[in-house]
Amino acid sequence: MEGEGPGSGQLEGVLAAAGVALARIDLDGRIVEANTAFGRLLEIEPEAAAGRELFEFIDPEDEDALRHGRLTSLRGGTVRADLRCTREGRPGLWTRVSISLVRGADGAPDCLIASFEDISDLKYEEDKLARELLYDPETDMAGHRLFEDRLAVAVRAAERTEAAVLIGVVRIHADADVVVAAERLAGAVRVSDSVARLGRLEFGVLMPGATASVFERALPPEVAAAGVAFFPDDGVESRTLLAVAHAAVTRQELERAAAAEIAEDPDAAVRLRALEPVAIFLPIPDQVLRRIARYTSRHTTAAGEELVLEPGEASLRIIEDGLFEVIPEGQETGVMTLAASDYIGTARHHEDGPLTVRLRALTDSRVLVLEDEALEHVAPPGSPLRTSIKEAVRNRHDQLQRLAERTPTDSAAATNVAIYSTKGGAGRTTIAVNLASELAAQRPGEVLLIDLALPYNHAALLANVVPTTCLARLQGLDSWAVPGALRSAMVGHPDGFLILPGALRPEESELITADLVATAIQTLAPQFTHLVFDLGIGLTDATIAVLERAHRLLVVTTPELATMHDTRTFMELVTGVLQLPSSAIDVVLNHRSPHSVMEAKAVEKVLERPLLAEFRYLGARPESAGLAGSLIVRQTPPSPFAKGIQQIAERVERSRVLAHA
């Protein structure tokens, strides 16, 4: 330590008596004398060290770092550093060196005292610990921390080059030889790739620029599950990418476990196929649906037999095949017909009190039953699935009560209102849903919206209602079963109108034929005052079947020249070929952006006809209102959009009055 020190004679005595390695060094850095402990530590005679520079005993790499102050710290006037000291013909010895300044009696610097402590064992343990943190001792692969560092470097490099990076997670079987699996995986990847051990049975793979097929070809036979994530598609943070890959592995393991459970119960696979099209189960993951299949039971019912569903514990009845007539309590005849993939349930409570329902088999049928006890295994109380099932059962009972209370309309046939646009995304479905609501405000229960905007029909989604079945699933039914099945497919909205979805899945749209549409219109027209059709942009046979039977056609256009050109062509088609009177056609202009190039007068000039209504840009507000359960046409005070919908509804009502005058 810096300060006044003893004289040279006293220092010689201190060095000789010390049990630690000490050396006295002059101010030029040369060793003046060293003690016996110094000689033993560095394997040199103490006298031979005298006159040599201290740096001669320091490893050259550490010498350079020491000269630039990178290895030292200064505390209390003493410089400290961990250095490798050289020994003749031997590897460097790790030592902890402390150098203190000694002043003479006059206070001037006199010399330096350096002490040397052997810390080679300590350094060995530190290096061992550091390596274990970075490398897996069993496979000698990089460990989790090093893999994350490499992943971060790869992501930063990919950000600069805008390249993709594959991050894979591989989980091997519990009884597999980990070392063998590691060797196979490391040997199968490319030279530019990196493999690490992330857990006892888990490996990580970093593959810049690779595809999923390249990753799959590198998987060893011992693999139990594997998942990937891609930078930047699945994330830009290292932890996020690893989490996505891990989630893919877990999902694959769950799917395989569920498949194994199905394999143990062959009949469960049949039940699974029957559950897949059920509307309430369409959003749930496959592995959950497989568990539901395991817990369902099958019941066979002969034609004419009845099943009684009394209020009580929640349960679900799903029609696997056959037809059932649904008869609410107090009724002698059925109000709807359930066909394959349709369902009905029982509930503990209902707003209007207990409701007992009878199911009368119209044909030999099979029913899948999911009882309350089984529901506990797949959808415990409070879970989203349990909540959705409860809501679906309640909605079905509401539908039954509305049908039981329904009275026939006073008209011979409904007014068919077709809504069409030559361009997708023109706001047609939003207009259709709000128009149905406005018409139902005057005629509650007498308005049906039929969604034929195929293959992706979204009227039920925008109206925030959950369908149970659809028109497409009626294809192939005997004519006598169609009326009841149509009633089953209709779902009510709180505003008083009903929705009949065309299809629940895109592939079902192919089942909707012109004959099926014609049958539906013929069956439903006497039951409603207004049938509103939301049509897709394709001029399919089903669309033409509606246009041929339309009393009014509402064409939605947007202020672009191409759309207006197509709109004119379409109107010429329906008036010239389908013989729809020009007076039965109305055009509305919908601005789908805040800054339209063309205004209403210019559009009217191009189309050579006046506009019935114009809707200014509202962003996502109409859609958001519907999803929140309150259609924009019903909001107060009335918006310009609502006033435009009211104009259209007035035109429809006026034309109906004139037609029946």
Secondary structure, 3 states (H helix, E strand, C coil): CCCECCCHHHHHHHHHHCCCEEEEECCCCEEEEECHHHHHHHCCCHHHHCCCEHHHHECHHHHHHHHCCCCEEEECCEEEEEEEEEECCEEEEEEEEEEEEEECCCCCEEEEEEEEEECHHHHHHHHHHHHHHHECCCCCCECHHHHHHHHHHHHHHHHHHCCCEEEEEEEECCCCCHHHHHHHHHHHCCCCCEEEEEECCEEEEEEECCCHHHHHHCCCCCEEEEEEEEECCCCCCHHHHHHHHHHHHHHHHHHHHHHHHHHHCHHHHHHHHHHCCCHHHCCCCHHHHHHHHHHCEEEEECCCCEEEECCCCCEEEEEEECCEEEEECCCCCCCEEECCCCEEEECCCCCCCCCCEEEEECCCEEEEEECHHHHHHHCCCCCHHHHHHHHHHHHHHHHHHHHHHCCCCCCCCCEEEEEECCCCCCCHHHHHHHHHHHHHHHCCCCEEEEEECCCCCCHHHHCCCCCCCCHHHHCCCCHHHHHHHHHHHCEECCCCCEEEECCCCHHHHHHCCHHHHHHHHHHHHHHCCEEEEEECCCCCHHHHHHHHCCCEEEEEECCCHHHHHHHHHHHHHHHHCCCCCHHHEEEEEECCCCCCCCCHHHHHHHHCCCCCEEECCCCCHHHHHHHCCCCHHHCCCCCHHHHHHHHHHHHHHHHHHHHCC
